[in-house]
Amino acid sequence: MNHLLRSYAPISDQGWSEIDKEVKDRLLPGLAARRLIDFSGPEGWEKSAVDLGRVSTVEAPGQGLRASQRMVLPLVELRADFVVARSELRDLDRGAVDTDFISVDSAARRIAEAENAAVFHGWKAAGIVGIAQAAANQLVAPGKKFAEYPKHVAKAVETLLSAGVSGPYGLALGPDSYTEVVETEHGGLTVFDHLREILGGPIVRTPGVRGGVVVSLRGGDFLFESGEDLSVGYDHHDVDNVYLYIEESFTFRIATPEAAVVLKP
């Protein structure tokens, strides 16, 4: 029996197909961190931890013995609940094309933002250190003068190059900063166009990020380990509603703190 328990839900095959499509459509724009880091997996719901390749010394059980314990990073399970009205599901089966899935949008937004925040700002309770927390380079403070962003991003790229970190580079920006970068002009071009030329890689609108972070896209520096990728499961239902959820299991680790520069908000 699959742990998502989808077969127990009062939802037709067509209903599940539409729900899965709706969730995917709502999730993709928000899963911004995945465009800038290495994604590994999914390796399945049974995956519990990632081997760190290190050991810690533990007390041995007797004299003349030495003992070490393997170090692992446990995966964390993240879940966002949502509700679908049974009347909407019945209308969908009748052929309605304007099904109300408002709560799906909210759940997708919450879980995508939480994933991004864990990658860039960490999640202490889950043992995850974020890129902005660990970055060896936190020298750039652009403030709110967005016309000056190209100068600061160029400085960030130069910092990475001086540290021997090759490109291309990407830039994660919080939603407000992203909007300003797109709308602000500088030297006859938008700041967005200037930044793209400097970076050689994408500028990504990243919900959950405060300020911005320039990262190398060369690979091997930032590792997202997926157990179960984002999936829809069934919780319970009553006479009016079906209670569902979006769920994933993952962890994140940093191999090279020098491969990022934080743009302080």
N, C-alpha and C positions, 0 to 999 in steps of 0.2 A: 504494500500500500504506500503510495507516494505521500510524503509528509505534508504536502500542500492541500490534500484532501479535496481536490477539485471535483472528484466524481460524486461527492456528497452534496454539492450545491444544487439548488433548483434552477440551474442555468443550462440552456440548450447549447449544442455545439456552436450554433451561430452566435449565441450570446457570448460564449467564451472567446470566440474568434474576434468579435467586435471589441470586447473589453481588453484583450491582449493588444490589439492594434491601437486602441485609444491610449493605453498606458505607455506603449512604446513611443507613440507620437508626442506625448506630453513629456516623457523623460529625456529624449534625445537632445533637445536644445539646452537642457540644464546640466547634463553630465559633462561639464567643461573640463574638469581636471584630467579626465581620461584622454583628452586630445594633447596633453602636454607631458604625460608621464608614460612609463612602461606598464602595460596591462598584461598580467599573466593569469591564465585560467580561462573559463571556470573549471575547477577541479571537483565540484560536487559538494552536496550538503554535508557529506561525511567528513570532509576536510576540516581539521580542527586547529592546526597550527602550522607555522612555517619554521623550518630548521634554520637557525642563525649561524650554524657552523662554529659555534663557540661553546665553551664549558665554563662552569663556575665550580670552585672548590667546595666540597661538602665534608662534614665530619665522617671519618672512616669508622667502620664497625669494630675495629680492633687494632691492636698495636702492630706496627710493621706494614700497615696498609695505607694506601692513598686512594682517595675517591674524588671523582668529578661528576657533575651533573650536566647533561646536554641542555643548552639554552634554546628556547623556542619562543616565537611570538604568536600568541593565540589569535585566532580569527574572532571577530566580533559580529554578532547578528544584529542587523538594523532593519526595522520594520515600520511602515507607515500604514495606518488603517484608513479605509474609506467605505462608503455605503452606496449601494445601488438600489433604487426602488424596484420592487418586483413588477409594478405596473409598467415601468419603463422597459424592463426586459420582455414583458409580454408584447408591448408595442413593437419592439425590435423584431420579435419573431413574426409579427404581422407584416413587416416590411417598412416600418418607420425608419427614416434616415436622419432625424433630428433628435436622437436620443440624448437625454440630459445626463451627462457624466461630470457634473461640476466638481463633485468631491474627488474624482480621479485626478483632476488637475491639481488640486491642493495637495493631495498625498504625493504625487510625482514631484511637485515643486519642493516639498519638505525634505524628501529623502535625497534628492539630487543636491540640494543645498547643503545638507548635513554631510554628504560624501565629500563635496568640494572643501568644506570647512575642515574636515578631518585631515585631508591631504595637505592643505596649505597652512592651517593654524593648529592642527593637532587635536587629539582627543585623549586627554590624560587618563580618564577612567578606563579606556580601552588599550592603554599602553602605546598609543600612536603619537609620535612626534612629527609635527608638521614642517613643511619646507620653510615657511617663514620663521619658525622657531629655531630651526637648526642652521639656517643659512649663515655661512661664514662671512658674507658680505652684506652689511646693512648700512650702507653709506649714503644712500640717495634719499633725499627728502623733497619731492617735487611740489608739495603743497597743493594749492588750488589754481595755480597759473598753468592751465593746460596747454597754452601756446609754448610753454617751455619744456613740455614733456620730451620732445625729441632730444634736447640737450641732456636731460637726465638719463634717458634710455641709452643714448650713445655712451655716456659715462659708465652705465651698468655693463654694457657689452664690452667696453674697454677693460673693465675690472675683471670680467670673466676671461677675456683673452690673455690678460697679464697673468692670470692664475693657471694658464695652460688648458682652459676649458674651451673646446672648440664648439662651433655652431653647427647648424643654424640655431637660432634662439626663438623662443616664444614668450609671449607676455600675457599673464592672467590679470584681468582687471575686474574689480567689482562693478556691478551694473551702473551705478551713478558715474563712476569715472569713465567707463566705456562709452556711455552716451556723450559725455563732454568731449572725449577724444574724437568721436565720429563727427560731432557738430562744430568743433573749433577749427578755424582756418589759420594757417601760418604760411606766409610766403606764397600765397596763391593756391596752396594745396591744403587738404584737411590734415590735421595732425595724425589721423589714422594712416594716411598714405605715407607720411614721413616715417612713422614708426615701422611700418611694414618694410620699407627700404632698409632701415637700419638693422632690423632683426633678421631678415631673411626667412622668417617663419610667421606663424599666425598670431593674431591678437584676439584673445578669446574672452568673451563676456562670461564671467565666472561668478554666479550667485554664491554667496557665502564667503567671498574674499574681501578683506578689508585693505584698501589701497591697491597695490599691485605687486607682482613678482615676475621678474625676468628669469627664465630657466633655459638651460641648454637642452636641445632636442637630439643630442648625439646618441642618447640611449645608454642605459646601464646605471643611471644616477638616482632615479626615483622609481621605486618598485611597488606597484599595486598588485596584491595577491588576492585573487577572487576564488572563493569556495563555490557558493551558489551565486550566480549572477542574478540580477534583478528579475524576480518572478512574482506572479500573482497567485495568492492562495486564498482558501475559503476558511472562515472562522465559524460563523453560524448564520441562521436566518430566523426571521419571525414572519408573521402574516403579511407585513408591509415591505420589509427590506431584507436585502442580503448583505451581510457584513464580510468584507473582503480585506485584503492587505497586499502591499508590495513589500517584498522581503529580499535581503541579500546577506551574504556573509563575506567578510573581507578583512584584510589588514594592509598596512602600508609601512614601508621602511625606506630609509634614505641611505644610499651607498656613498654619495659624494656631496657633503654639505657645501663645498666650494662651487657647485654648479648652479647656484642661484644667487640673485641679488634682490633684496627687498626694496620696493618703493614705499617708503613709510607714508601712511595716510596723514 
